[in-house]
Amino acid sequence: MTGTARVTIDAARVSPSKAIMGAARGGPMVLLTARMFGELVAELGSMEAAMRHLLRVSENTNKPIGANFPTPEGSRTAFIAPRSWSQERLRGWVGGRHEDIAAAFGPGVPLPLEDL
């Protein structure tokens, strides 16, 4: 993967929300594993709070944040982009990084927005 780093934390000692913010400020792309997303939910108390945090980080850094979740077929990665971004801009941003995403989580199949 080009321009990426893997960050592993012990959520009992390091705040997932702070680790995510730090990683987003320092790197070109942040992709959370399902486990990390679960740690964020546990820290903040709900999925809604975790999603609000990821949107806030995305807007503060002006770049999308991805989270990968297992599915029966393999996995699916979803991105949260700043509210000012259009779907086309997000699609282009993700498309430009598809090799890094595939290296982290395996090959993906783009889905139309209405199929999500």
C-alpha positions in Angstrom: 0.0 0.0 0.0 1.3 3.4 -0.9 1.2 6.2 1.7 -0.6 4.1 4.3 0.1 2.9 7.8 -1.5 0.3 9.9 -2.3 1.5 13.5 -3.2 -1.0 16.2 -4.3 0.2 19.6 -5.3 -1.3 22.9 -8.7 0.3 23.4 -8.4 -0.2 27.2 -5.4 2.2 27.2 -5.9 4.5 24.1 -9.1 6.3 23.1 -10.3 5.0 19.7 -11.8 8.3 18.9 -8.5 10.1 19.6 -6.5 7.5 17.7 -8.8 7.9 14.6 -8.6 11.7 14.7 -4.8 11.5 15.0 -4.5 9.1 12.1 -6.9 11.2 9.9 -4.8 14.3 10.5 -1.5 12.6 9.6 -2.3 10.3 6.7 -3.9 10.2 3.3 -6.6 7.7 4.0 -8.3 6.2 7.1 -9.9 2.8 6.9 -11.4 1.2 10.0 -11.7 -2.5 10.6 -15.1 -3.7 11.9 -13.3 -4.3 15.2 -12.0 -0.7 15.4 -15.5 0.6 14.6 -16.9 -1.6 17.4 -14.3 -0.2 19.8 -15.4 3.3 18.8 -19.1 2.4 19.3 -18.2 1.0 22.8 -16.2 4.1 23.7 -18.9 6.6 22.6 -21.9 4.6 23.7 -23.8 4.1 20.4 -23.5 3.6 16.7 -25.1 7.0 16.1 -22.4 8.7 18.3 -19.7 6.8 16.4 -21.1 7.9 13.1 -21.3 11.5 14.2 -17.7 11.3 15.4 -16.5 9.9 12.0 -18.4 12.7 10.2 -16.8 15.3 12.4 -13.4 13.9 11.8 -14.1 13.7 8.0 -15.2 17.3 8.0 -12.3 18.5 10.1 -9.8 16.9 7.8 -11.8 17.4 4.6 -11.4 13.8 3.5 -13.5 10.7 3.7 -13.1 8.0 6.3 -13.9 4.3 5.5 -15.0 1.4 7.6 -14.9 -2.2 6.5 -17.4 -4.8 7.6 -17.6 -8.5 7.1 -20.4 -9.9 4.9 -21.2 -13.4 3.9 -19.6 -12.8 0.5 -16.4 -11.3 2.0 -16.6 -7.7 3.2 -18.0 -4.3 2.3 -16.3 -0.9 2.8 -18.4 2.2 3.3 -17.1 5.8 3.3 -18.3 8.9 5.2 -17.4 12.1 3.4 -17.6 15.7 4.4 -21.1 17.1 3.7 -19.7 19.5 1.2 -18.6 16.6 -1.1 -20.8 15.4 -3.9 -21.3 11.7 -4.5 -19.3 12.1 -7.7 -16.3 13.6 -5.8 -16.5 10.8 -3.3 -16.7 8.2 -6.0 -13.6 9.6 -7.7 -11.7 9.8 -4.5 -12.4 6.2 -3.6 -11.7 5.1 -7.2 -8.3 6.7 -7.0 -7.5 4.6 -4.0 -9.1 1.3 -4.9 -5.8 -0.5 -5.1 -4.9 0.5 -1.5 -8.4 -0.5 -0.3 -8.1 -3.8 -2.1 -4.7 -4.4 -0.6 -6.2 -3.9 2.9 -9.5 -5.8 2.5 -9.5 -7.6 -0.8 -11.0 -6.7 -4.1 -14.2 -4.8 -4.2 -17.2 -4.4 -6.4 -18.7 -0.9 -6.7 -22.3 -0.7 -5.8 -24.9 1.8 -6.9 -25.9 4.1 -4.1 -29.5 2.7 -4.3 -28.2 -0.8 -3.5 -26.6 0.1 -0.2 
